[in-house]
Amino acid sequence: MAESMVVSGLVSKRAEVAGQIASFKTEILRLQGALSHLDGSIKLFAPEFDLRTVKAKRTNKRNQYFAKGEAQRMVLDAIREAGKPLNSREITDRLLKRKGIASSAELIARIQKNVIAVLHRQDGQLVEQVETSGEHGVMNWMIV
C-alpha cells in the first residue's frame, strides 16, 4: 500500500516536471523567434555588424516578497531588535513572521538565501560574524 502511494506521488511529480519542460520549450521557441527577428533587423541597418560580438545579458529574478532594499533593512532591524547575535535561520524566521508570510521549506530556503546574501554584502561594514560556543558550523551575526 505504501509503495503505491510513493509511486503515485512520484508519477504526479514527474507529470508536473514534464509540463514545466514543455512550457519552457514553448517559451524558448518564442524567444528564439524574437531573437531571429532582431538579428534580421540589425543586419538590415548594419549588414557588416558581427552579431557574435553581442554578449547575452544576465537576467535577475527579483524576490516577490521584498521591495528594493527592504530585505536589507529588515535583516538589520531584526538583528538590532534581538539585541544578541543571530544566525541566518533565526533572522529568516523573524522576517517571515514580520511579513506575515506562511512558511514552507522551499520558501524558508529562498528567503534564507537572500538573508545570507545581505549579511555577506554588509560583512565588515554594518554587520560582523561572531563566534559562538556549542554551535558547530553555524554563523552568528551582530551589528557592528
N, C-alpha and C positions, 0 to 999 in steps of 0.2 A: 504493500500500500504506500509506504513512504517513498519507495523508489518511483512510483508512478507520479507522485506529487512533485518530486525533484525533476523528473523528465518533463513533466508538464510545464513547470516553471522555466526550465532551460529552453524548451521549444518556444515558449512565449517570448523570452528574451531574444532568441535567435530571430524570430519574426520581426521584432522591434528593430534590431540592428540591421537586418536586411532592408527594412523600409527606409531607415536613415541613409543607407548606402545608395538606394535608388533615388532618394530625394537629392542627395549631394551630387550624384551623377547628372541629374537633370540640371541642377544649378551650374555645374561645371560646363556642360554643353552650352548653356545660355551665355555664360561669361566668355567662353571661347569664341562664340559668335560675335559678341560685342567687341572683343579684342581684335578680331579679324576686320571688323568694320573700321575700327580706329586705325589699324595698321594701313588699311587701304586709303583712308582719308589723309594720313600723314604722307604716304607715298604720292598722293595726288598733288599735294602742295610742295613737297620736297622729295623728289624721286631719288636723290643721292643720299638721303638720310639712312644711316645704318641702324635699323631697329634693334639689333643685338646689343647696342650700347645702352639701351634703356633698362635700368635695373628695376626689379619689382619692389614696390613699397611694402613694408610690413604693416599689417593692419592690426590694431589693438582692439579687443573687445572690452568695452567698459563694463564695470561691475554695476549691475542694475540696482543694487541695494544702497550704494553710496553716491552722493553727488560729488563733483570735483572738489577734492581737498577735505571732504567730510570724514573719510576713513582716518586720515592722519590726525585731525582734530579730536575725533572720538577716542582714538588709541591713546593719545597723550592725556586727555581728560580722564580716561579710565585709570591710568597709572597714577595720576595726581590724586584722584579721589580715593584710591585704595590706601594711599599713604604707606605702602610697602611694595617691594619688588613683586612683579607678576610675570608669569610665563605667558607665551602666546596663546595657549588654550584658555587660560583664565581671562585674558583680555578679550578673546573671541566670544566667550560666554557672556561677558558684560556688554559687549557691543550688540549681540543678538537680543539680549534682554532689553537694552535701552531702545532699540529699534522696534521691539515687539514682533520679531520675526520668529516663527516656529522653526525649530532647528531639526535638521536631518543630518545624517553622517556626511552626505555629499556636500551639503551647504556649509557645515562646520569646516570641512576641509578647504573649501573655496575661500571662505572668509578668513580662515587662519592663514592661508597663503598670502592674502592681502595684508594681514596684520604683520606677518614676518617681513614682508617687503617694506612696509612702513618703518618697522623697527631697524632693519638693516640700513635703510636710506638715511635714518636720523642717528645712527650709531656714532657716538663721539661728539655729536652736536647738541641734540636735545635729550637723548636717552643714552644709557650705557648698560652694558651687560654686568651682572653681579653674580658672584659665586654663592651657591647655597649648599648647605650640608645635607646629605641624605638623598638628594635628587640627582641621580646619575644621568647625564646627557640632556637634562632639562635646563634651558637657558632662561634665566630670570632677568627682567629689565626694570630700570628705575629712571626717573627724571634726573638729569644732570644738575 
